[in-house]
Amino acid sequence: MLKENLLKVQENIRIACEKAGRDVSEVTLIAVSKTKPVSMLKEVYDAGIRQFGENKVQELTEKEEQLPKDIRWHMIGHLQRNKVKYIIGKTALIHSVDSLRLAEEISRQSTKQQVISDILVEVNIAGEESKFGISNQEAIALVSEIAALPGIHIRGLMTIAPFVSNGEENRAYFRKMKELSVDIMKQNIDNVNMDILSMGMTGDYTVAIEEGSTMVRVGTGIFGERSYNI
């Protein structure tokens, strides 16, 4: 069942890339495995997936210990400063950096462990009060400040678009994110790349790809509805 779901998602990604005139290799699929048991992750791993996304630090570290070491773990949930030390060196990418203070802690812990942490700056492109992330107006200034910190490499931007029943409703937000990433790239800030644009989830990832997403975070589309009782 999971393999069938995965194949369907991969086919949808291929079609969206074709529609946008993009190569499918430009888009990375992250299997969002939050709340899912290790057995389900193993099944998806066996089907070829090596990129997994988690929302909670404890869940990420517990699964990282139990699963193969060639998995690339993505921290996609809100990250508290006091939890940073537990994931440095274990994550391929931290998607949810939304303040200078958080970035400073990532820098401190990364320097201590002598690693470079790849991060994305989270933008609340729709200005939703319930969501984390900075406004698009604040993005360039924050990127400039974070870029000066040691032990950190800014790879791009991330957004969580509004939850909608029709992904088309988020097209304008995805377009704005792409424009913002281009604007930041034009600034030529040292230690800043804009090669990653993490946007699009189960309900809207095909639209996100058409608008330039390079990473889509799909949970329900692969694993089915979320379970909170594990």
C-alpha positions in Angstrom: 0.0 0.0 0.0 2.8 2.5 1.0 4.7 1.6 -2.1 1.7 2.2 -4.3 1.1 5.6 -2.6 4.8 6.5 -3.2 4.7 5.5 -6.8 1.6 7.7 -7.3 3.3 10.7 -5.7 6.4 10.2 -7.8 4.3 10.0 -10.9 2.5 13.2 -9.9 5.9 14.9 -9.4 7.0 13.7 -12.9 3.9 15.1 -14.5 4.2 18.4 -12.7 7.8 18.7 -13.8 6.9 17.9 -17.4 4.2 20.5 -17.3 6.6 23.2 -16.0 9.4 22.2 -18.4 11.6 21.0 -15.6 13.7 17.9 -15.1 12.4 15.6 -12.4 15.9 15.5 -10.9 15.4 19.1 -9.8 12.8 18.1 -7.2 13.5 16.2 -4.0 10.7 14.3 -2.4 10.8 14.3 1.4 8.7 11.7 3.1 7.2 13.4 6.1 7.2 10.6 8.7 6.1 12.4 11.8 4.1 10.2 14.2 4.7 7.2 12.0 6.2 4.0 13.4 9.7 2.9 12.3 8.2 -0.1 10.5 6.4 2.2 8.1 9.6 4.2 7.5 11.5 1.0 6.7 8.9 0.1 4.1 9.3 3.4 2.4 13.0 3.2 2.7 12.9 -0.3 1.1 11.0 1.4 -1.8 14.0 3.7 -2.4 13.3 6.8 -0.3 16.3 8.3 1.6 15.0 11.7 2.6 12.7 11.8 5.6 11.2 14.8 7.4 10.3 15.0 11.1 8.6 17.7 13.2 9.9 16.9 16.6 13.5 16.6 17.8 12.9 13.6 20.1 11.2 11.7 17.3 13.9 12.5 14.8 16.7 11.4 17.1 15.0 8.2 18.2 14.3 7.2 14.6 17.8 8.2 13.4 19.3 5.7 15.9 17.1 2.8 14.6 17.3 3.3 10.9 20.0 3.0 8.2 22.7 5.7 8.3 22.3 6.7 4.6 19.0 8.4 5.4 19.1 12.2 5.2 17.0 13.7 8.0 15.1 17.0 7.6 14.0 19.0 10.6 10.8 20.6 9.2 9.0 21.5 12.4 9.3 24.5 14.7 12.7 24.2 16.5 13.2 25.4 20.1 16.6 26.8 20.9 17.1 24.4 23.9 16.6 21.4 21.5 19.1 22.5 18.9 22.1 20.6 20.4 20.3 17.2 20.0 20.0 17.4 16.2 23.3 19.1 15.1 25.3 16.7 13.0 22.2 14.4 12.6 20.2 16.5 10.1 20.9 17.1 6.5 18.9 20.3 6.5 17.0 22.4 9.1 14.0 23.9 7.2 12.5 26.0 10.0 14.9 28.8 11.0 12.7 31.8 11.7 14.8 34.1 14.0 18.3 35.3 14.5 18.3 33.9 18.0 17.6 30.4 16.8 20.3 30.8 14.1 22.8 31.9 16.7 22.1 28.8 18.7 22.5 26.6 15.6 25.8 28.4 14.9 27.0 27.9 18.5 26.3 24.2 18.6 27.6 23.6 15.0 30.9 25.4 15.9 31.2 23.4 19.0 30.8 20.1 17.0 32.9 21.5 14.2 30.3 21.0 11.5 28.5 23.2 9.0 24.7 23.1 9.3 22.7 23.7 6.2 19.6 25.7 6.9 16.6 27.3 5.3 14.9 30.5 6.4 11.2 30.0 7.0 8.9 32.6 5.5 5.3 33.0 6.5 4.3 34.0 3.0 0.6 34.1 3.6 0.9 36.1 6.9 -1.1 33.5 8.9 -1.1 34.2 12.6 -1.1 30.5 13.4 2.1 29.9 11.6 5.8 30.4 12.4 8.1 32.2 10.0 9.1 35.7 9.2 7.3 38.0 6.7 8.7 38.3 3.2 9.5 41.9 3.9 11.9 40.9 6.7 13.5 38.0 4.8 16.4 39.8 3.1 17.5 41.5 6.4 17.4 38.2 8.4 19.2 36.3 5.7 22.0 38.9 5.7 22.3 38.7 9.5 22.4 34.9 9.6 24.8 34.6 6.8 27.5 36.3 8.9 27.4 33.5 11.5 30.0 30.7 11.6 29.0 27.1 11.3 25.9 27.8 9.2 25.2 27.7 5.4 22.0 29.2 4.1 20.7 27.0 1.3 17.4 28.7 0.6 13.8 29.3 1.8 10.9 27.3 3.2 7.2 28.0 3.6 4.1 26.3 4.9 1.3 27.5 2.7 -2.3 27.7 4.0 -4.2 24.4 4.3 -6.6 24.4 1.3 -8.8 21.9 -0.4 -7.6 23.0 -3.8 -3.9 23.5 -4.3 -4.5 26.1 -6.9 -5.4 28.5 -4.1 -1.8 28.6 -3.0 -0.3 29.2 -6.5 0.2 32.9 -5.8 2.0 32.3 -2.6 4.4 29.8 -4.2 5.0 32.3 -7.0 5.8 35.0 -4.4 8.3 32.6 -2.7 10.1 32.0 -5.9 10.3 35.7 -6.6 11.7 36.3 -3.1 14.4 33.7 -3.5 15.4 35.3 -6.8 15.5 38.7 -5.1 17.7 37.4 -2.3 20.0 35.7 -4.8 20.5 39.0 -6.6 21.9 40.5 -3.4 25.0 38.3 -3.8 25.3 37.8 0.0 28.3 35.8 1.0 27.5 32.3 2.4 24.0 32.4 0.9 22.7 30.1 -1.8 19.1 30.0 -3.0 19.3 26.6 -4.6 16.6 25.1 -2.3 13.0 26.2 -2.2 11.1 23.9 0.2 7.4 24.3 -0.4 4.4 22.2 -1.2 2.8 19.4 0.8 0.3 16.6 0.1 -2.5 19.0 -1.0 -0.5 21.3 -3.2 2.9 19.9 -4.1 2.2 19.7 -7.8 1.3 23.4 -7.9 4.4 24.2 -5.9 6.6 22.3 -8.4 5.1 24.2 -11.3 6.0 27.4 -9.4 9.6 26.4 -8.8 9.7 24.3 -5.6 12.9 22.1 -5.4 11.7 20.2 -2.3 8.2 18.9 -1.5 7.3 17.6 1.9 4.7 14.8 1.5 3.3 12.9 4.5 -0.4 11.9 4.1 0.1 11.3 0.4 2.6 8.5 1.2 1.8 7.3 4.8 -1.9 8.0 4.9 -3.7 10.0 7.6 -1.7 11.0 10.6 -1.8 9.0 13.9 -1.1 10.8 17.2 -1.3 7.8 19.5 2.1 6.2 19.1 
